[in-house]
Amino acid sequence: MFEARLGASAQAIQQHFDLILGTLRDLPVVHAMAHATQGGKRLRGFLVLESARLHGIDEKHAIWPATAIEALHAYSLIHDDLPCMDDDDLRRGRPTVHRKWDEATAVLAGDALQTLAFELVTREDASPSPEVRATLALRLARASGAQGMVLGQALDIAAETAQDPLGLDAITALQQGKTGALIEWAATAGAVMASADTTALQTYARALGLAFQIADDVLDVTGSRETVGKAVGKDAEAGKATFVSLLGLQAARDRADQLIEEACDSLAGYGDQADTLKEAARFVVTRAH
């Protein structure tokens, strides 16, 4: 059930990207945007669609914020791959945007995808309620900016030149911003669209986001360039503190498993309707890329 829904969500989001980007001019920056939004698991968009389904929100509305979060995530990856950041040549098994085009095009494509995300959540197609659209946009701004993802990225960059490696609490706080904030926005979007309580999905997302990052740290040690689709082992080479370096490989895996159980337990109030979200959580710690 989960794999089928994940695949269907990814296909729907790709079709929506094709529709939206197809209305733009035939320019390198637009081609770069399309390149950056192809491939990947689309887990964040899937979480939007599933949380919307849980709350009875029609997919014709939910596809807009689902595509929005994938646009914003794609922007973050474009900028993260730049030479001034992580300096990566591969993303999802393909050349990064600045390698396929140039750095200026990459910066502009990222900028355009970020602003596109806010356009998509504020369109009337996303919700007939202006209040809901405004809330989605406000929460997205907080999740993606200096209170969320960008804060986490800034702390990550600062850690590279810090005199002392970060401890477990600091790494956890960093990753709750860098990785967890967008996952939390995605998982709670359906409740926001239904003007419902977000508490259970927020608890789910926070545990899921941390488990996701621990799984990434494990893959950086155990995965290969071919299976992961990007360079691996860079954290260890740079001497960066990670969940694996701090806990050890097996203890990191055990912590991720514990977090997934916490995530699943938080969904008890939804009954069987949340089974797909529980499967998604388990997928996070068993994925190969």
N, C-alpha and C positions, 0 to 999 in steps of 0.2 A: 504493500500500500504506500509506504513512505517513498520508495524509489520511484514509483509511478507518478506520485504527486510532485515530487521534486523535479522530475523530468518534464512533466506537463507545465509546471510553473516556469521553469527555465525557458521552455519553448514559447510560452505566452509572453514572457517579458522580452524575449528577443524579437518577436513579431511586433511588439509595441515600440521597441527601440527603432526597428526598421521603418515603421510608420512615421514616427516622430522625426527621426533624422532625415528621412526621405523628403521632408518638406523644406529642408535647409539647402543653401546654395552648394554647388559642386566645387568645393574648395578643399585644400589639404587639411585644414583644421577640422573640417567636418568628417573627412575620411579618417583622420586620427581619432576623433571621438568614436566613430563606428568601430574602429580597430580595438579600442580600449574597452568597449562594452560587449565584445563578443567572447564567448566561452565562459568557463568558470561554473561553479555549482549553483550560483544565484541563491545561496542560502538565506541571505537577508531578505530578498524579495519573496522567497518562499515563506518566511516567517510572517511577513505582512499578509500574504494571501491566506495563510492558515489561521492567523489570529482573527482576520476578518471573517473567515468561514465560521469560526467558533461563535461569533457574535451576530451571525445572520446578515452580514454585509455582502451585497452582490459583487461578484468579481469585476463587473464592468466599472465599478467605482474603485475597488481595491487595487486594480492593475496600475492605476496612476501612482499611488504612493509606493507600490512594489517596484515600479520602474524607477521612481525617484531615488529610492535608497540605493539601487544598483548604479545609478548615474553618479551619485555622490561617492559611493565606494570606489567606482572606477576612477574618478578624479583623484581620490586619495592615493590610489596605486600608481597612477601616472606620476604624480609629484614625488611619491616615496621612492620611485625607481630612478629619479634624476641623479646625476653625478654629485650634486651638492647634498644629497640625502644618502640613500643606500647604494647608489651607483650600480644598478642591476641591468644586465643585458637581456634577460629573459623574464617573461611573465606569462603564465599559463601555457608554457611551451613555445611561445612565439616571441619575436623581438619586441622589446619595450618601445614605447612610442618615440622616445628621444633617439633611439637607435634606428628605427625605421624611417623617421623624418629628421627632426633636429630638436634641440632643446627649446627653442622659442615656440615651435609648434606644440611641443609637449606641454609647456606651461599654459599656453592659450587653450588647448584642448581640455586640460584639467579645469581651468577657470570656467570654460563654457559648460562643462558637465556639472560643475557645482551649482552654477546659477540655474541650469536646466532643472535640477532637482527641486529647487524652490518653485519654479514655474509649474512643475507637474503637481505638486501637492496643493497649490493654491488655485488650480483650475476648477471650475464648477463641476467638471467631469468627476473629480475625486470625491466630492460630497456635495449634496444640495445645501448643506448647512455652512454658512460663512464662518460661524464660530468654530466648527470642526476643522475647516481648512486652516484657519488662523492658528488653532492649537497645534495641528500637525507641523506647520511651518515654524512656530515658536520652539516646539520641542526638538525639531530637526536642527535648528540653529544652535541650540544649547548642546545637543549631542555631538555636533560636528565641529564646533568652534573651540574657543579657549577654556570652556568648561568641560570639554569631552575629548573628542578625537585629537584635535590639534594640541591640546594640553598634553595628552599622552605622548604624542610624537615629540613635542618639545622636551619633555622629561627624558625620553629615550635618547635624544640627541645629546642632551646635557650629561647623561650617564656615561657616554662614550669617553668624555674627557675628565670625568670626576676622579678625584684622588683616590676615593675608596669605592669599591663596587657596591651596588645597591643591595639592601637586605630583602628578605621575603616580603615584608609589609610594603616596602617602597615599590618593588616590582609588581605586586598585586595592584596597588593604586595606579601605577603607570598603565598597566594593561587594561584596567577597568575603563580608562579613558580611550586609549589607542584602539583597542579591539572591542571592548564591551559596550561602549556608548551607542554605537550604531546598531549593534545587535539588540540592545534594549529598546531603542526606538522602533525597530522593525517588529519585534515581538509584541509590543504594546500597541501598535498602530491600530489593530482591529478593535481593541477596546476603546481607544480614543475615538474612532469613527462611529462607534455605537454609543458614545458618551457613557461608558460603563466603567466600573472599577478596574484599575490597571494593576492592582497590588500583586495578584497571583502571577500574572505574566511578567511583571517586573522582577519578582523573585526568581522565576524560571530563567529569564534572560541573563540576569547577573551571574547565576551559577553556570549557565551555558557559555557565556562569553569568556569566563575565566577558564573553563575546561577547554574551550576552543584554542585559546592561546597556549595552554599547557601542551595540547596536542601538537600545535605548531612547533613548539620548542623540541618536543620529542622527534618530530619529523625532520627537524634541522640536524638532528644527530643520527637518526636511523635511516632517513630517506636518501634518495639519489636525485640528481639533477633531472634524470629522465622521468622518474615517477612523480616528482613534486612539481616539475614544470618551471623551476627557477633554481638559482644557485642555492646550495645547502652548505652548512658548516661555517657560515660567515660570522655567526655570533661567537663561536668558540675561537675563531681566528682573531677576532677583535678583542677577545677577553671580556665580552659583555656578560653580566650576570643574567641568567635565565632560570626558569623553574627547574630545569634539568641540572644546571650547574650548582644550584643551591640545595636541591632536594636529593639529587641522584636520579638516574633514569627510572628505576622501578617505583620509587616513592612518588615521583612526578606522575607516573601512570596511575598509581593508586589514588592520588589526590584528584586527578581528573575523573576517575570512576566515581569517587565519593561525591564530587560536584554534580555529576550527571544524575545520581540518585536523588540528590537534593532538588535538582531541577524537576525531575519527574514527580516527586512527592508534592511539589508546590501546585501541580495541576489537578490534584485529586478532586477539587470542586467541579471540574468540567466532565468528570466521568469518562466514558469511552470515547467521547467526542475529541478528547485530547490525545488519543493514542498515536496519531501521526506526529504530533509535536514531541511526544516521548521517544518515538523512533528516531526523529531528527536529532535529539540530544544524544542518543546512543551512537548514531552515525558519526558525530563529531569526534569521538575518541577512538573510532575504529577506522576512520578514513585513511587512505594511503597518500593523499595529496590535498 
